[in-house]
Amino acid sequence: MPARSFSSRQFNQDSSGAKKAAKDGPVFITDRGKPSHVLITIADYHELTNSTTNMIDLLAMDDACTAEPDAPKIQIVPKPVDFD
């Protein structure tokens, strides 16, 4: 999926060309040389936003992570307080 780039001026003058380019991949629209917007097709947008899993579902999965933590246990030893 190659990305193309259009300046704001190019985009204003040839928006149909930008839309055609978006069929092949994201089109970055720049403002003063820096990316400011991205144009993608509606199909790509739906693919990005229609995820059926959310963070809570991922955290609740039993097989999501099989790694065991390797941090050592910390022992906290309380000391008596001296109020004198």
C-alpha positions in Angstrom: 0.0 0.0 0.0 2.1 2.9 -1.2 1.4 6.3 0.4 1.2 9.5 -1.7 1.5 13.0 -0.6 -0.4 16.1 -1.8 0.3 19.7 -0.7 -2.8 21.6 0.5 -2.6 23.6 -2.8 -2.4 20.4 -4.9 -5.3 18.9 -3.0 -7.5 22.0 -3.5 -6.7 22.0 -7.3 -7.0 18.2 -7.9 -9.2 16.6 -5.2 -10.4 14.0 -7.7 -6.8 13.0 -8.3 -6.3 12.7 -4.5 -9.4 10.5 -4.3 -8.1 8.3 -7.1 -4.7 8.0 -5.4 -6.5 7.0 -2.1 -7.7 3.8 -3.8 -4.1 2.6 -3.8 -3.3 3.7 -0.3 -3.4 6.6 2.2 -2.9 10.1 0.8 -1.1 12.5 3.1 -2.1 16.1 2.8 0.6 18.5 3.9 0.4 22.0 5.1 3.7 23.9 4.8 5.6 20.7 4.3 4.2 18.9 7.3 1.5 16.2 7.2 -1.8 17.6 8.5 -4.5 15.2 7.2 -4.8 11.7 5.7 -7.3 10.7 3.0 -8.3 7.1 2.9 -11.2 5.2 1.2 -14.3 4.5 3.2 -13.5 0.8 3.0 -10.2 1.4 4.6 -11.8 3.5 7.2 -14.3 0.8 8.1 -11.5 -1.7 8.2 -9.7 0.4 10.7 -12.7 1.3 12.9 -14.8 -1.8 12.9 -12.7 -3.9 15.2 -14.9 -6.3 17.1 -12.5 -6.6 20.0 -11.8 -3.9 22.6 -9.2 -3.5 25.3 -11.4 -5.0 28.0 -12.0 -8.1 25.9 -8.3 -8.4 25.2 -7.4 -8.1 28.8 -10.0 -10.7 29.8 -8.7 -13.3 27.4 -7.2 -16.3 29.2 -4.6 -17.1 26.5 -3.8 -13.5 25.6 -0.5 -13.6 27.5 1.3 -16.7 28.7 4.4 -14.8 30.0 5.0 -14.9 33.7 6.3 -11.8 35.5 9.9 -12.1 36.3 10.1 -9.2 38.8 11.5 -10.2 42.2 9.1 -10.1 45.2 9.8 -7.2 47.5 9.7 -7.8 51.2 8.6 -4.8 53.3 9.7 -5.0 56.9 7.9 -2.5 59.1 10.0 -0.7 61.7 8.7 0.7 65.0 8.2 4.4 65.0 10.2 6.5 67.5 8.1 9.5 68.7 10.8 10.8 71.0 
